[in-house]
Amino acid sequence: METLNTIINTLLPIIIVCFFIYFFLVLASCVVGTIRVRKQDKTMVHCMNKVGLAVYGVLGVGYVLFFGWSIYDFVMRLSENLGFLSSLGAFNLLTVYTLALALLAQDFIHVGRKTILMGNRMFEYRRIKKVGYPKKHKCSFIYGQKEYTFSTWFLDVTKLKMHLAKSSR
């Protein structure tokens, strides 16, 4: 039983840091992809309402502060000679926060003259079929053979409907 606890206490911090790295890369992919697309297509504008911009702004600033605090906590735990594996515990809450922010970043939408960018996926209006709003805060459409559904909680729905109406023409 003691060896099982030792194995769990050894592997769990490493697994949590691996999850953190994966979710951080997903989040970074969305941010870098959005920046690259906005440099290429000057007509891309965000499709968020003011509340959405405020929420994403606060979450972004909070993430930067929390990231800095986690690194500080990690360095302080190392300086107190707690051991490397127990020092990795500084990233536990940051991993959960990164997961939540990565999921929210997938619903950050930019619309342009010919394309729509959702997270790090780009769609052309002319290939979007069957746009629908099945629930109050959901939107779905078919692109190719696959159906995509996303949340419209923080979106300017009138701007989104105007741009998605181009696919019906």
C-alpha positions, -999 to +999 in steps of 0.1 A: +000+000+000+028+023+008+044+018-026+011+026-043+009+059-025+045+066-035+038+059-071+007+081-071+025+109-054+053+106-079+033+104-111+003+127-104+023+160-104+040+150-136+006+140-152-009+173-141+020+193-156+016+174-189-021+183-190-011+219-183+013+219-211-013+204-235-040+229-226-015+258-227-006+247-263-042+246-273-047+281-259-015+294-275-026+279-308-059+298-307-042+331-299-014+327-324-038+315-351-060+344-346-031+369-348-019+353-380-053+353-397-060+389-387-026+400-402-035+382-435-072+393-437-076+429-427-115+426-428-115+402-398-133+417-368-144+401-335-180+392-332-182+397-294-205+419-275-193+443-248-199+419-220-180+392-239-150+415-244-150+424-208-152+388-196-125+376-220-103+406-210-107+399-173-100+362-178-069+370-199-054+394-174-063+370-146-046+342-165-014+362-169-014+371-132-022+336-121+006+322-144+031+346-128+019+337-093+022+299-101+058+304-113+066+324-082+051+297-060+070+270-078+103+289-073+095+295-037+087+258-031+120+248-047+139+273-026+124+258+006+138+224-004+104+208-007+115+187-036+109+190-073+077+168-074+060+185-045+069+219-061+050+209-092+019+212-071+020+250-078+006+243-112-026+224-101-050+253-101-033+268-131-040+236-151-078+239-143-078+276-152-060+269-185-085+242-194-114+265-188-098+293-208-088+270-236-125+258-239-137+294-239-111+304-265-127+279-289-158+301-289-141+334-296-153+342-331-140+366-358-159+374-389-145+387-422-156+394-457-153+358-469-145+337-439-154+331-402-128+322-376-139+301-346-110+295-322-084+282-346-107+268-373-115+289-403-147+284-425-156+299-458-192+314-459-199+299-494-194+263-481-215+267-449-249+251-452-280+248-430-273+275-404-297+271-374-302+283-339-315+252-321-315+268-286-314+303-273-276+304-268-265+279-295-257+281-332-251+252-355-242+248-392-230+222-416-196+226-432-186+199-456-200+167-441-197+177-404-220+197-382-205+223-359-222+237-328-210+266-307-222+288-279-234+323-286-233+335-249-209+364-255-215+370-292-231+399-310-258+376-325-271+402-350-236+407-365-232+369-366-265+363-383-257+390-408-224+374-418-238+338-417-267+349-440-241+353-467-238+315-468-275+312-476-273+335-507 
